[in-house]
Amino acid sequence: LEQAKEAGATLIEMECAAIYAFAHFYKVQTACFLVGADDLSKAWSAPSDWGKLLQQQRNVVDRLIKRLR
């Protein structure tokens, strides 16, 4: 973590690597969509407005699906 912070990282993603490895192995198309709710610079705290966060996620997923069609 310290090395990543020194390099300027504010987020470290580890979940998509596993999803893409699985998809590659089974030869299926995949996309990974993450929302970062915390960062490396301070202690984690929950988003202040869960409803707004969920609505933003839905909007992004809807736009991605429409674009892929």
CNS distance restraints for C-alpha pairs under 8 A (distance, minus, plus):
assign (resid   1 and name CA) (resid   5 and name CA) 6.15 0.50 0.50
assign (resid   1 and name CA) (resid  40 and name CA) 7.87 0.50 0.50
assign (resid   2 and name CA) (resid   6 and name CA) 6.12 0.50 0.50
assign (resid   3 and name CA) (resid   7 and name CA) 6.27 0.50 0.50
assign (resid   4 and name CA) (resid   8 and name CA) 6.48 0.50 0.50
assign (resid   4 and name CA) (resid   9 and name CA) 5.35 0.50 0.50
assign (resid   4 and name CA) (resid  12 and name CA) 7.96 0.50 0.50
assign (resid   5 and name CA) (resid   9 and name CA) 5.05 0.50 0.50
assign (resid   5 and name CA) (resid  10 and name CA) 6.70 0.50 0.50
assign (resid   5 and name CA) (resid  40 and name CA) 6.99 0.50 0.50
assign (resid   5 and name CA) (resid  41 and name CA) 7.79 0.50 0.50
assign (resid   9 and name CA) (resid  40 and name CA) 7.55 0.50 0.50
assign (resid  10 and name CA) (resid  39 and name CA) 5.29 0.50 0.50
assign (resid  10 and name CA) (resid  40 and name CA) 5.16 0.50 0.50
assign (resid  10 and name CA) (resid  41 and name CA) 6.63 0.50 0.50
assign (resid  11 and name CA) (resid  36 and name CA) 7.38 0.50 0.50
assign (resid  11 and name CA) (resid  38 and name CA) 7.67 0.50 0.50
assign (resid  11 and name CA) (resid  39 and name CA) 5.25 0.50 0.50
assign (resid  11 and name CA) (resid  40 and name CA) 5.97 0.50 0.50
assign (resid  12 and name CA) (resid  40 and name CA) 7.91 0.50 0.50
assign (resid  14 and name CA) (resid  18 and name CA) 7.32 0.50 0.50
assign (resid  15 and name CA) (resid  19 and name CA) 6.60 0.50 0.50
assign (resid  16 and name CA) (resid  20 and name CA) 5.97 0.50 0.50
assign (resid  16 and name CA) (resid  32 and name CA) 5.93 0.50 0.50
assign (resid  17 and name CA) (resid  21 and name CA) 6.09 0.50 0.50
assign (resid  18 and name CA) (resid  22 and name CA) 6.17 0.50 0.50
assign (resid  19 and name CA) (resid  23 and name CA) 6.20 0.50 0.50
assign (resid  19 and name CA) (resid  30 and name CA) 7.87 0.50 0.50
assign (resid  19 and name CA) (resid  32 and name CA) 7.51 0.50 0.50
assign (resid  20 and name CA) (resid  24 and name CA) 5.97 0.50 0.50
assign (resid  20 and name CA) (resid  30 and name CA) 7.00 0.50 0.50
assign (resid  20 and name CA) (resid  31 and name CA) 7.96 0.50 0.50
assign (resid  21 and name CA) (resid  25 and name CA) 6.12 0.50 0.50
assign (resid  22 and name CA) (resid  26 and name CA) 6.25 0.50 0.50
assign (resid  23 and name CA) (resid  27 and name CA) 5.58 0.50 0.50
assign (resid  23 and name CA) (resid  28 and name CA) 4.97 0.50 0.50
assign (resid  23 and name CA) (resid  29 and name CA) 6.35 0.50 0.50
assign (resid  23 and name CA) (resid  30 and name CA) 6.36 0.50 0.50
assign (resid  24 and name CA) (resid  28 and name CA) 6.52 0.50 0.50
assign (resid  24 and name CA) (resid  29 and name CA) 7.94 0.50 0.50
assign (resid  35 and name CA) (resid  57 and name CA) 7.77 0.50 0.50
assign (resid  37 and name CA) (resid  45 and name CA) 7.98 0.50 0.50
assign (resid  37 and name CA) (resid  46 and name CA) 7.23 0.50 0.50
assign (resid  37 and name CA) (resid  47 and name CA) 6.53 0.50 0.50
assign (resid  38 and name CA) (resid  42 and name CA) 7.99 0.50 0.50
assign (resid  38 and name CA) (resid  43 and name CA) 7.81 0.50 0.50
assign (resid  38 and name CA) (resid  44 and name CA) 5.45 0.50 0.50
assign (resid  38 and name CA) (resid  45 and name CA) 6.84 0.50 0.50
assign (resid  38 and name CA) (resid  46 and name CA) 7.97 0.50 0.50
assign (resid  39 and name CA) (resid  43 and name CA) 7.81 0.50 0.50
assign (resid  39 and name CA) (resid  44 and name CA) 7.19 0.50 0.50
assign (resid  47 and name CA) (resid  53 and name CA) 7.71 0.50 0.50
assign (resid  49 and name CA) (resid  53 and name CA) 6.41 0.50 0.50
assign (resid  50 and name CA) (resid  54 and name CA) 6.13 0.50 0.50
assign (resid  51 and name CA) (resid  55 and name CA) 6.20 0.50 0.50
assign (resid  52 and name CA) (resid  56 and name CA) 6.17 0.50 0.50
assign (resid  53 and name CA) (resid  57 and name CA) 6.28 0.50 0.50
assign (resid  54 and name CA) (resid  58 and name CA) 6.23 0.50 0.50
assign (resid  55 and name CA) (resid  59 and name CA) 6.18 0.50 0.50
assign (resid  56 and name CA) (resid  60 and name CA) 6.27 0.50 0.50
assign (resid  57 and name CA) (resid  61 and name CA) 6.19 0.50 0.50
assign (resid  58 and name CA) (resid  62 and name CA) 6.01 0.50 0.50
assign (resid  59 and name CA) (resid  63 and name CA) 6.22 0.50 0.50
assign (resid  60 and name CA) (resid  64 and name CA) 6.19 0.50 0.50
assign (resid  61 and name CA) (resid  65 and name CA) 6.14 0.50 0.50
assign (resid  62 and name CA) (resid  66 and name CA) 6.22 0.50 0.50
assign (resid  63 and name CA) (resid  67 and name CA) 6.14 0.50 0.50
assign (resid  64 and name CA) (resid  68 and name CA) 6.22 0.50 0.50
assign (resid  65 and name CA) (resid  69 and name CA) 6.45 0.50 0.50
